[in-house]
Amino acid sequence: MNYILFDGDARNKLLPFTFTRPVADIRVGILTIREKWELLLESTTTTVTEAYLSEKWPMVELEQNVMINGAYFPSESLLQQIENLKANQVIVHQDTYVAFLTAEDEEIDLESFDTIEVEEEPLFIENTWDIFSKNGDAIERDFYWLTKDRESAEIPDSVFCVNKERIFVEEGARLTIASLNASSGPIYIGKDSEVMEACTVRGPFALCEHSTLKMGAKIYGPTTVGPHSKVGGEVNNSVIFGYSNKGHDGFLGNAVLGEWCNLGADTNNSNLKNNYAEVRLWSYETEGFARTGLQFCGLMMGDHSKCGINTMFNTGTVVGVSSNIFGAGFPRNFVPSFSWGGSSGTTTYKTNKAFEVAEKVMERRNISFSDQDKAILEHVFEETSKFRRG
């Protein structure tokens, strides 16, 4: 069977992260949603997404296809329901289509299909803040599937462990004089990653492959550090997709960073309002500030965005794609994509300058800034122009 992940209705609510990727390529837990499905299905997947993303993430359609909503996480129960799907049936959760069968080039009308409710409450993301607020449950699930029937690499005697049976270290990982406490959730240390001296970690926590916790880092779960990232200072309940750095002291809490981001030394974000009120967060779907229902909510930063030293982000700040923030004071709690500046105002970050930086940053990780990447960012630049003032 051929499996295709589609973006679904959540796509616009998950901006700015879905400006530069399909919904299924968001990382929550240890793995991206796509990686979760491919692990459990034991199959590759392709994607139905926005037209400007489809060259990088094409759809491959065969004679028979299973369409799966990319905002939903796999489970044994949901997999069983998908295996039992028949023609003209659709699995639904509340009013959302989760999975259905289709033939190549077939025109379908899902409203005419027989509906099958999911058998158990699924795990899924619908809003940007779900990425960190559901990260603990996602780490638990991924940890189970990734470590099932496997043995951890040996943990050095210099590492202090609590609930050691819930700590899994992949081959090639390096740990020295650290503290790992898995009493509140599992801890996963990825392949060829490094936990430097004096790091203190409280699970649930995932350090993905080729990533580094720098000396003295303090990590409160549920937190994920995606692949090829470097993290120092204090981090609480945050998700870093990958290829991003928070390499110095400073606080990051209840936050999500996309790929190719960099936080300057002593960058801090507030995750709680002074009056303890509910946090409102910028919504691209309504082009206004949405109620989150959360008391704790920090920074949402899209791909390729960066900030200078001593940057201060207020509670519930959304930074778009490829912005460069610097200077004293708090920037606005919505910084549009391709913005250059800070609290005193911003101008447009020209694409030729932004692309120069992206090329240099990606080259350092031996990854080329491709024509596809450039075309995606050019589209984002045009699509978000209405939000920029100068």
C-alpha positions as CSV (number, residue, x, y, z in Angstrom):
1,M,0.0,0.0,0.0
2,N,1.1,3.6,-0.7
3,Y,0.9,6.1,2.1
4,I,0.4,9.8,1.6
5,L,0.3,12.4,4.4
6,F,-1.8,15.5,3.8
7,D,-1.7,18.8,5.6
8,G,-5.3,19.1,6.6
9,D,-7.1,22.1,8.2
10,A,-4.4,22.6,10.9
11,R,-1.9,23.9,8.4
12,N,-2.7,27.6,8.8
13,K,-2.9,27.4,12.5
14,L,0.6,25.9,12.6
15,L,2.3,28.9,10.8
16,P,5.1,30.1,10.8
17,F,6.4,26.5,11.0
18,T,4.4,25.3,8.1
19,F,5.6,28.2,5.9
20,T,8.7,26.1,5.2
21,R,7.5,22.5,5.6
22,P,4.5,20.2,5.4
23,V,2.6,19.6,8.7
24,A,4.0,16.0,8.9
25,D,7.6,17.3,9.1
26,I,7.0,19.1,12.4
27,R,9.0,17.6,15.2
28,V,7.1,16.7,18.3
29,G,8.6,14.3,20.7
30,I,11.8,12.6,19.5
31,L,10.7,12.2,15.9
32,T,8.9,14.3,13.3
33,I,5.3,13.2,12.7
34,R,6.4,11.7,9.3
35,E,9.2,9.7,11.0
36,K,6.7,8.3,13.5
37,W,4.4,7.1,10.7
38,E,7.2,5.6,8.6
39,L,8.6,3.8,11.7
40,L,5.3,2.2,12.5
41,L,4.2,1.6,8.9
42,E,7.6,0.3,8.0
43,S,7.1,2.2,4.8
44,T,8.1,5.5,3.2
45,T,5.5,8.3,2.8
46,T,5.0,11.2,0.4
47,T,3.0,14.4,0.9
48,V,0.0,16.5,-0.3
49,T,1.0,20.0,0.7
50,E,1.0,23.6,-0.6
51,A,2.0,24.0,-4.3
52,Y,5.1,26.0,-3.5
53,L,6.4,23.2,-1.2
54,S,5.5,20.3,-3.5
55,E,8.7,20.4,-5.5
56,K,10.7,19.6,-2.3
57,W,8.0,17.4,-0.9
58,P,6.3,15.7,-3.9
59,M,3.4,13.4,-3.8
60,V,3.8,9.9,-5.3
61,E,0.5,8.4,-6.2
62,L,0.1,4.7,-7.0
63,E,-2.9,2.5,-8.0
64,Q,-4.1,2.3,-4.4
65,N,-3.3,4.9,-1.7
66,V,-4.0,5.6,1.9
67,M,-4.4,9.3,2.7
68,I,-3.4,10.2,6.3
69,N,-3.8,13.5,8.1
70,G,-0.3,14.7,8.9
71,A,-1.3,16.4,12.1
72,Y,-2.2,13.1,13.7
73,F,0.3,10.8,15.4
74,P,0.2,7.0,14.8
75,S,-0.9,4.5,17.5
76,E,-1.5,0.8,17.4
77,S,-5.3,1.4,17.5
78,L,-5.2,3.9,14.7
79,L,-2.9,1.7,12.6
80,Q,-5.4,-1.2,13.0
81,Q,-8.3,1.0,11.9
82,I,-6.3,2.1,8.8
83,E,-5.5,-1.5,7.9
84,N,-9.2,-2.3,8.0
85,L,-10.3,0.6,5.9
86,K,-12.5,-0.2,2.9
87,A,-13.4,1.9,-0.2
88,N,-15.8,4.8,0.6
89,Q,-14.9,4.8,4.3
90,V,-13.2,7.6,6.1
91,I,-11.8,7.6,9.7
92,V,-12.8,10.8,11.5
93,H,-12.0,12.5,14.8
94,Q,-14.8,14.9,15.8
95,D,-15.2,16.8,12.5
96,T,-11.7,16.2,11.1
97,Y,-10.8,13.6,8.4
98,V,-8.0,11.4,9.7
99,A,-7.6,8.7,7.0
100,F,-9.2,7.2,3.9
101,L,-8.5,5.1,0.8
102,T,-8.2,6.5,-2.7
103,A,-7.4,5.1,-6.2
104,E,-5.0,6.9,-8.6
105,D,-6.6,9.9,-10.2
106,E,-9.9,9.2,-8.4
107,E,-12.1,12.2,-7.7
108,I,-13.6,11.7,-4.2
109,D,-16.4,13.3,-2.2
110,L,-15.5,12.6,1.5
111,E,-18.9,13.9,2.6
112,S,-20.5,10.9,0.9
113,F,-18.2,8.4,2.6
114,D,-19.2,6.2,5.5
115,T,-17.6,7.7,8.6
116,I,-15.7,5.7,11.2
117,E,-14.9,7.4,14.5
118,V,-11.4,6.8,15.9
119,E,-11.6,4.1,18.6
120,E,-9.3,5.9,21.1
121,E,-8.6,9.5,21.7
122,P,-5.7,10.4,19.3
123,L,-2.7,12.5,19.9
124,F,-2.5,15.4,17.3
125,I,-1.4,19.0,16.9
126,E,-3.8,21.7,15.9
127,N,-2.0,24.9,17.1
128,T,1.6,26.0,17.5
129,W,1.5,25.8,21.2
130,D,0.5,22.1,21.0
131,I,4.0,21.4,19.8
132,F,5.5,22.0,23.3
133,S,2.3,21.3,25.4
134,K,1.9,17.8,24.0
135,N,5.7,17.1,23.8
136,G,5.7,15.0,26.9
137,D,3.2,12.5,25.6
138,A,4.9,12.5,22.2
139,I,8.3,11.7,23.9
140,E,6.8,8.9,25.8
141,R,5.3,7.3,22.7
142,D,8.5,7.7,20.6
143,F,10.7,6.4,23.4
144,Y,8.6,3.2,23.6
145,W,8.8,2.5,19.8
146,L,12.5,3.5,19.4
147,T,13.7,1.5,22.4
148,K,11.4,-1.5,22.3
149,D,13.4,-4.8,22.6
150,R,16.7,-2.9,22.4
151,E,19.4,-2.3,25.0
152,S,20.9,1.1,25.8
153,A,24.6,1.7,25.2
154,E,26.6,1.7,28.5
155,I,26.2,4.9,30.6
156,P,29.6,6.0,32.1
157,D,30.0,5.7,35.9
158,S,30.6,9.5,36.1
159,V,27.0,10.1,35.1
160,F,24.5,10.3,38.0
161,C,21.2,8.6,37.0
162,V,17.8,8.4,38.6
163,N,15.4,5.8,37.2
164,K,18.1,4.4,34.9
165,E,15.8,1.9,33.2
166,R,14.1,4.9,31.6
167,I,17.3,6.3,30.1
168,F,18.4,5.2,26.7
169,V,21.7,6.1,25.1
170,E,22.4,5.4,21.4
171,E,25.7,4.2,20.1
172,G,28.3,7.0,19.7
173,A,26.8,9.3,22.3
174,R,29.2,10.9,24.7
175,L,28.4,11.7,28.3
176,T,30.6,13.1,31.1
177,I,29.9,14.0,34.7
178,A,26.2,14.8,34.1
179,S,23.0,14.3,36.0
180,L,20.1,12.5,34.3
181,N,16.8,12.2,36.2
182,A,14.1,10.2,34.5
183,S,11.7,10.0,37.4
184,S,9.3,12.3,35.6
185,G,9.7,10.9,32.1
186,P,12.1,9.1,29.9
187,I,15.5,10.5,28.6
188,Y,16.7,9.6,25.1
189,I,20.3,10.5,24.1
190,G,20.7,10.2,20.3
191,K,23.4,8.8,18.2
192,D,26.7,10.7,18.1
193,S,25.3,13.4,20.5
194,E,27.1,14.8,23.4
195,V,26.2,15.8,27.0
196,M,29.1,17.9,28.3
197,E,30.2,18.2,31.9
198,A,27.9,19.5,34.7
199,C,24.7,19.3,32.6
200,T,21.5,18.6,34.7
201,V,18.6,17.0,32.9
202,R,15.1,16.2,34.1
203,G,12.9,14.2,31.7
204,P,11.0,13.8,29.6
205,F,13.9,14.8,27.3
206,A,15.2,14.0,23.9
207,L,18.6,14.9,22.6
208,C,18.6,13.9,18.9
209,E,21.5,12.7,16.8
210,H,24.7,14.9,16.4
211,S,23.4,17.4,19.0
212,T,25.1,18.9,22.0
213,L,24.2,20.0,25.5
214,K,26.9,22.5,26.4
215,M,28.6,22.6,29.8
216,G,26.3,23.4,32.7
217,A,23.1,23.3,30.8
218,K,19.9,23.0,32.9
219,I,17.1,21.2,31.1
220,Y,13.5,20.8,32.4
221,G,11.3,18.4,30.5
222,P,9.3,17.9,28.4
223,T,12.0,19.2,26.1
224,T,13.4,18.1,22.7
225,V,16.6,19.2,21.1
226,G,16.4,18.2,17.5
227,P,19.3,16.9,15.4
228,H,22.5,18.9,14.8
229,S,21.7,21.5,17.4
230,K,23.6,23.1,20.3
231,V,22.0,24.1,23.6
232,G,23.3,25.8,26.7
233,G,21.8,27.7,29.6
234,E,18.3,27.0,31.0
235,V,15.6,25.4,28.9
236,N,12.1,24.4,30.0
237,N,9.4,22.5,28.1
238,S,10.6,23.6,24.6
239,V,11.0,22.0,21.2
240,I,13.9,22.8,18.9
241,F,13.3,21.2,15.5
242,G,16.9,20.8,14.4
243,Y,20.0,22.6,13.0
244,S,19.4,25.4,15.5
245,N,21.6,26.9,18.3
246,K,20.9,28.3,21.7
247,G,24.6,27.9,22.7
248,H,24.9,30.2,25.7
249,D,23.3,31.2,29.0
250,G,19.8,32.6,29.0
251,F,16.3,31.2,29.5
252,L,14.1,29.5,26.9
253,G,10.7,28.3,28.2
254,N,7.5,26.9,26.7
255,A,8.9,27.7,23.3
256,V,9.4,26.3,19.8
257,L,12.3,27.0,17.5
258,G,12.3,26.0,13.8
259,E,15.4,25.0,11.9
260,W,18.5,27.1,11.2
261,C,17.7,29.5,14.1
262,N,20.3,31.1,16.4
263,L,19.8,32.8,19.7
264,G,22.6,35.2,20.8
265,A,24.2,35.0,24.2
266,D,22.0,35.8,27.1
267,T,18.8,35.7,25.1
268,N,15.8,35.3,27.3
269,N,12.1,34.8,26.8
270,S,9.3,35.4,29.2
271,N,6.8,32.5,29.5
272,L,4.5,34.0,32.1
273,K,2.7,37.4,32.1
274,N,3.2,39.6,35.2
275,N,-0.5,39.5,35.9
276,Y,-0.6,35.7,35.4
277,A,-3.3,36.1,32.7
278,E,-3.9,33.8,29.8
279,V,-1.4,34.2,27.0
280,R,-2.6,35.4,23.6
281,L,-0.6,34.4,20.6
282,W,-0.5,35.8,17.0
283,S,-2.6,33.7,14.6
284,Y,-1.8,33.8,10.9
285,E,-5.2,32.3,10.2
286,T,-7.2,35.1,11.8
287,E,-4.5,37.8,11.5
288,G,-5.1,38.6,15.2
289,F,-4.1,37.4,18.6
290,A,-5.7,34.1,19.6
291,R,-6.5,32.8,23.0
292,T,-4.3,29.8,23.9
293,G,-5.9,28.8,27.2
294,L,-2.3,28.7,28.6
295,Q,-0.7,30.6,31.5
296,F,2.7,29.6,30.3
297,C,3.7,30.3,26.7
298,G,7.0,31.7,25.4
299,L,8.6,32.1,22.0
300,M,7.6,30.7,18.6
301,M,10.4,31.3,16.1
302,G,10.2,30.3,12.4
303,D,13.0,28.8,10.3
304,H,16.2,30.8,9.6
305,S,15.4,33.5,12.2
306,K,18.1,34.8,14.5
307,C,18.6,37.3,17.4
308,G,21.6,39.2,18.8
309,I,23.0,39.1,22.3
310,N,20.9,40.1,25.2
311,T,17.7,39.9,23.2
312,M,14.5,39.9,25.4
313,F,11.3,38.3,24.1
314,N,8.0,39.0,25.8
315,T,5.5,36.4,26.8
316,G,3.8,34.9,23.7
317,T,6.1,36.3,21.0
318,V,5.8,35.0,17.4
319,V,8.7,35.5,15.1
320,G,8.3,34.6,11.4
321,V,10.7,33.1,8.9
322,S,14.1,34.6,8.3
323,S,14.0,37.6,10.6
324,N,17.0,39.2,12.3
325,I,16.3,40.8,15.7
326,F,18.7,42.8,17.8
327,G,19.0,45.8,20.1
328,A,17.8,46.8,23.6
329,G,14.2,46.5,24.8
330,F,11.4,44.1,23.9
331,P,10.5,43.7,20.2
332,R,6.8,43.4,19.3
333,N,5.1,40.2,20.2
334,F,4.6,39.6,16.5
335,V,7.6,40.0,14.3
336,P,6.8,39.4,10.6
337,S,8.9,37.2,8.4
338,F,11.9,38.9,6.8
339,S,12.1,41.7,9.5
340,W,15.3,43.4,10.4
341,G,15.5,45.4,13.7
342,G,14.1,45.3,17.2
343,S,12.1,47.3,19.7
344,S,12.7,50.6,18.0
345,G,11.3,49.4,14.7
346,T,12.0,47.1,11.8
347,T,12.7,47.3,8.2
348,T,12.5,44.6,5.5
349,Y,15.3,42.1,5.5
350,K,16.1,41.9,1.8
351,T,16.1,38.4,0.3
352,N,19.6,38.7,-1.2
353,K,21.1,39.4,2.2
354,A,19.0,36.8,3.9
355,F,20.0,34.2,1.3
356,E,23.7,35.0,1.8
357,V,23.3,34.2,5.5
358,A,21.3,31.0,4.9
359,E,23.9,29.7,2.4
360,K,26.7,30.3,4.9
361,V,24.9,28.8,7.8
362,M,23.8,25.7,6.0
363,E,27.3,25.2,4.4
364,R,28.7,24.9,7.9
365,R,26.7,21.7,8.3
366,N,27.7,20.5,4.9
367,I,24.2,21.1,3.5
368,S,23.6,23.2,0.4
369,F,21.1,26.0,0.2
370,S,19.3,24.6,-2.8
371,D,17.2,26.3,-5.5
372,Q,14.2,24.7,-3.9
373,D,15.0,26.2,-0.6
374,K,15.5,29.6,-2.2
375,A,12.1,29.4,-4.1
376,I,10.3,28.5,-0.9
377,L,11.7,31.4,1.0
378,E,11.0,33.8,-1.9
379,H,7.4,32.6,-1.8
380,V,7.2,33.2,2.0
381,F,8.7,36.7,1.5
382,E,5.9,37.6,-1.0
383,E,3.2,35.9,1.0
384,T,4.1,37.8,4.2
385,S,4.8,41.2,2.7
386,K,1.5,42.6,4.0
387,F,2.6,42.1,7.6
388,R,5.8,44.2,7.2
389,R,5.8,48.0,7.7
390,G,8.9,49.0,5.9
